[in-house]
Amino acid sequence: MNQKNRIIYTVLALIFWVPPLLLKEHFTAFGEFQKIIPLVMQGIGLVFIFMVVKHSRCNECGKIQNGWNLKKCSKCGVSFENT
């Protein structure tokens, strides 16, 4: 379940993080809201980044793991097959 959550939260973070970068530089149709809308979207994206980190931690030792398809913890060796 954590693997699925990591992928979902990563995609959502990218959806909320990348478009504001483009809005800031290349799109001026929002007028005064041009600076506020990207900040709000990036704030929402930041929440999903924290969720990715939360679901990337080992349940036993708390070490943050890298990648989506994790088999076991690199520090303590606990298997992630059922998570």
SEMI-352794 format. One line per field, with one value per residue: x, y, z of N, C-alpha, C, CB in turn. Coordinates in Angstrom, 3 decimals. Atoms other than C-alpha are relative to their C-alpha. Last residue first. Glycine has a CB too. Example, Ala and Ser with C-alpha at 12.3 -4.5 7.8 and 13.67 -1.06 7.14 Angstrom:
# SEMI-352794
neast <- (-0.820;0.890)
nnorth <- (-1.190;-1.190)
nup <- (-0.060;0.000)
caeast <- (13.670;12.300)
canorth <- (-1.060;-4.500)
caup <- (7.140;7.800)
ceast <- (-0.770;0.900)
cnorth <- (1.090;1.200)
cup <- (0.730;0.000)
cbeast <- (0.414;-0.992)
cbnorth <- (0.462;0.027)
cbup <- (-1.415;1.246)
END
This chain:
# SEMI-352794
neast <- (0.378;1.410;0.890;1.151;0.647;1.406;0.303;0.268;-0.688;-1.445;-0.675;-0.392;0.154;-0.875;0.142;1.396;0.606;0.072;-0.465;0.690;-0.864;0.300;-1.115;-0.783;0.848;0.078;-0.750;-1.285;0.204;0.631;-1.032;-0.926;0.665;-0.117;-1.405;-0.166;0.687;-0.908;-0.979;0.728;0.273;-1.227;-0.164;1.002;-0.406;-1.101;0.443;0.637;-0.984;-1.077;-0.036;-0.550;-0.158;0.652;1.425;0.298;1.432;0.469;-0.899;-0.760;0.896;0.286;-1.265;-0.243;0.736;-0.577;-1.265;0.154;1.114;-0.462;-0.953;0.764;0.676;-1.028;-0.369;1.123;0.162;-1.174;0.133;1.049;-0.544;-0.855;0.822)
nnorth <- (-1.391;-0.128;0.727;-0.872;0.179;0.417;1.221;1.097;-0.119;0.063;-1.181;0.073;1.380;0.380;1.446;0.387;0.802;-0.622;0.824;-0.328;-0.522;-1.385;-0.868;0.459;0.071;1.370;0.375;0.560;1.364;0.799;0.289;0.949;1.302;0.529;0.374;1.321;0.971;0.259;0.992;1.269;0.373;0.593;1.320;0.884;0.256;0.973;1.329;0.712;0.382;0.759;1.335;-0.086;-1.342;-0.099;-0.297;-1.245;-0.235;-0.112;-0.532;-1.165;-1.141;-0.509;-0.519;-1.355;-1.066;-0.412;-0.719;-1.289;-0.735;-0.548;-1.072;-1.177;-0.548;-0.608;-1.290;-0.941;-0.361;-0.783;-1.360;-0.653;-0.230;-1.183;-1.203)
nup <- (-0.278;-0.391;0.888;0.260;1.307;-0.114;0.742;-0.931;-1.286;0.214;-0.533;-1.404;-0.453;-1.099;-0.123;-0.144;1.051;1.321;1.109;1.247;1.059;0.329;-0.410;-1.145;-1.196;-0.500;-1.209;0.409;0.466;-1.055;-0.996;0.621;-0.042;-1.362;-0.160;0.601;-0.863;-1.114;0.432;0.047;-1.386;-0.519;0.610;-0.602;-1.385;-0.051;0.425;-1.101;-1.007;0.624;-0.608;-1.353;-0.554;-1.295;0.129;-0.708;0.149;1.375;1.017;-0.449;-0.134;1.331;0.522;-0.501;0.692;1.286;-0.128;-0.672;0.620;1.280;-0.299;-0.432;1.183;0.852;-0.576;0.112;1.408;0.418;-0.529;0.772;1.333;-0.025;0.000)
caeast <- (3.261;3.197;6.435;8.349;10.891;12.923;16.672;17.672;19.412;18.597;14.986;13.509;11.684;11.100;9.583;9.057;12.551;14.611;14.038;13.762;15.033;12.403;13.872;10.880;8.196;10.759;9.985;8.894;5.200;5.928;8.345;5.700;3.167;5.597;5.838;2.024;1.794;4.396;2.187;-0.610;1.838;3.042;-0.532;-1.042;2.214;1.343;-2.075;-0.722;1.808;-0.438;-3.410;-2.734;-3.194;-4.286;-3.555;0.242;1.506;5.159;7.297;5.106;2.605;5.356;6.660;3.083;2.562;5.433;4.478;0.774;0.898;4.341;3.076;0.063;2.333;4.560;1.534;0.146;3.489;4.263;0.702;0.984;4.292;2.832;0.000)
canorth <- (-2.644;-6.436;-6.898;-4.166;-6.575;-5.305;-5.157;-2.662;0.039;-0.591;-1.435;-4.143;-4.585;-0.991;-0.259;3.502;4.847;6.069;5.029;7.369;5.646;5.306;2.134;-0.231;1.286;2.316;5.765;6.400;6.892;9.970;11.365;11.078;12.753;15.641;16.112;16.029;18.920;20.820;20.505;22.356;25.131;25.134;25.666;28.523;30.170;29.769;31.426;34.391;35.780;35.887;36.955;40.591;39.986;36.415;36.514;36.811;33.345;32.639;32.990;32.600;30.306;27.926;27.481;27.218;24.292;22.224;22.013;21.059;18.307;17.228;16.854;14.890;12.512;12.008;11.480;8.765;6.980;7.030;5.920;2.890;1.915;2.428;0.000)
caup <- (3.059;2.767;0.783;2.631;4.182;7.147;6.358;9.092;7.054;3.370;4.198;1.996;-1.314;-2.382;-5.784;-5.576;-5.004;-2.066;1.558;4.540;7.694;10.456;12.006;12.067;9.827;7.210;5.857;2.267;3.108;5.229;2.638;-0.073;2.253;2.816;-0.957;-1.115;1.354;-0.684;-3.755;-1.937;-1.089;-4.689;-5.880;-3.407;-4.470;-8.162;-7.619;-5.629;-8.115;-11.193;-9.075;-9.953;-13.667;-14.327;-18.065;-17.629;-18.519;-19.243;-16.131;-13.077;-14.786;-15.918;-12.391;-11.193;-13.598;-12.087;-8.376;-8.218;-10.835;-9.626;-6.062;-7.312;-9.238;-6.199;-3.935;-6.202;-6.562;-2.844;-2.012;-4.315;-2.714;0.766;0.000)
ceast <- (-0.338;-0.427;-1.478;-1.049;-1.218;-0.626;-1.422;-0.410;-0.215;0.775;1.510;0.755;0.354;-0.296;0.984;-0.156;-1.448;-0.654;-0.162;0.646;-0.829;0.868;-0.218;1.033;0.786;-0.829;-0.204;0.848;1.285;-0.136;-0.567;1.076;0.882;-0.662;0.221;1.452;0.191;-0.609;0.960;0.949;-0.747;-0.141;1.267;0.161;-0.963;0.464;1.154;-0.354;-0.607;1.037;1.137;0.098;0.630;0.118;-0.695;-1.486;-0.384;-1.463;-0.680;0.738;0.755;-0.903;-0.186;1.325;0.190;-0.809;0.493;1.281;-0.153;-1.091;0.504;0.929;-0.794;-0.625;1.103;0.399;-1.095;-0.156;1.169;-0.176;-1.015;0.597;0.859)
cnorth <- (0.726;1.430;0.222;-0.696;0.914;-0.039;-0.501;-1.305;-1.232;0.080;-0.154;1.270;-0.148;-1.423;-0.519;-1.482;-0.360;-0.962;0.757;-0.790;0.261;0.605;1.470;1.025;-0.360;0.008;-1.474;-0.418;-0.643;-1.462;-0.886;-0.400;-1.076;-1.368;-0.571;-0.465;-1.412;-1.001;-0.379;-1.123;-1.316;-0.385;-0.689;-1.418;-0.948;-0.312;-1.003;-1.434;-0.853;-0.474;-0.850;-1.353;-0.025;1.375;0.189;0.353;1.212;0.381;0.335;0.662;1.264;1.229;0.581;0.590;1.403;1.110;0.563;0.817;1.376;0.812;0.638;1.177;1.249;0.641;0.688;1.381;1.047;0.476;0.880;1.448;0.742;0.303;1.257)
cup <- (-1.251;0.260;0.332;-0.852;-0.112;-1.390;0.116;-0.681;0.877;1.314;-0.181;0.381;1.473;0.444;1.043;0.288;0.296;-0.979;-1.309;-1.129;-1.248;-1.085;-0.340;0.460;1.253;1.286;0.323;1.188;-0.509;-0.414;1.111;1.003;-0.647;0.126;1.395;0.056;-0.549;0.983;1.110;-0.411;0.086;1.469;0.513;-0.554;0.703;1.423;-0.011;-0.379;1.118;1.017;-0.549;0.688;1.378;0.639;1.343;-0.026;0.829;-0.178;-1.325;-1.148;0.393;0.065;-1.390;-0.473;0.579;-0.696;-1.325;0.030;0.632;-0.690;-1.283;0.334;0.376;-1.226;-0.796;0.520;-0.165;-1.434;-0.417;0.459;-0.868;-1.357;0.000)
cbeast <- (1.101;-0.264;0.319;0.452;-0.416;-0.801;0.897;-1.073;-0.477;0.440;-0.357;0.870;0.867;-0.156;0.230;-0.767;0.797;1.408;-0.767;0.049;1.158;0.120;1.275;0.694;-1.105;1.434;-0.432;0.759;-1.040;-1.376;0.565;0.644;-1.371;-0.624;0.930;-0.484;-1.515;0.342;0.774;-1.199;-0.796;1.164;0.048;-1.438;0.091;1.172;-0.636;-1.247;0.636;0.673;-1.322;-0.841;-1.337;0.566;-0.680;0.798;-0.824;0.232;1.089;0.986;-1.081;-0.647;1.061;-0.034;-1.448;0.099;1.049;-0.483;-1.318;0.468;1.181;-0.868;-0.936;1.038;0.443;-1.230;-0.326;1.290;-0.106;-1.327;0.397;1.102;-0.932)
cbnorth <- (0.729;-0.816;-1.469;1.284;-1.481;0.964;-1.059;0.410;1.246;1.123;0.212;-1.259;-0.929;0.971;-0.697;0.359;-1.252;0.413;-1.338;1.537;-0.983;0.816;-0.471;-1.294;-1.012;-0.601;0.869;0.999;-0.019;0.572;1.312;0.608;0.072;0.974;1.218;0.016;0.335;1.310;0.516;0.088;1.090;0.966;0.122;0.530;1.312;0.516;0.075;0.740;1.242;0.841;-0.713;0.924;0.700;-1.019;-1.101;1.134;-1.247;-1.266;-0.977;-0.399;-0.299;-1.087;-1.100;-0.003;-0.324;-1.206;-0.909;-0.213;-0.792;-1.127;-0.536;-0.351;-1.059;-1.045;-0.182;-0.527;-1.243;-0.832;-0.032;-0.773;-1.335;-0.177;0.004)
cbup <- (0.721;1.223;0.057;-0.687;-0.210;0.937;0.441;0.956;0.735;-0.927;1.501;0.268;-0.836;1.177;-1.365;-1.245;-0.207;-0.499;-0.050;-0.293;-0.310;1.208;-0.649;-0.341;-0.208;0.250;1.201;-0.838;-1.087;0.350;0.593;-1.272;-0.713;1.003;-0.244;-1.446;0.114;0.723;-1.185;-0.984;0.694;-0.174;-1.532;-0.270;0.776;-0.803;-1.388;0.445;0.592;-1.065;-0.226;0.836;0.065;0.920;-0.761;-0.601;0.426;-0.678;-0.247;1.083;1.026;-0.854;-0.030;1.502;0.014;-0.922;0.582;1.400;0.133;-0.920;0.825;1.226;-0.637;-0.426;1.438;0.778;-0.842;0.142;1.521;0.132;-0.660;1.008;1.205)
END
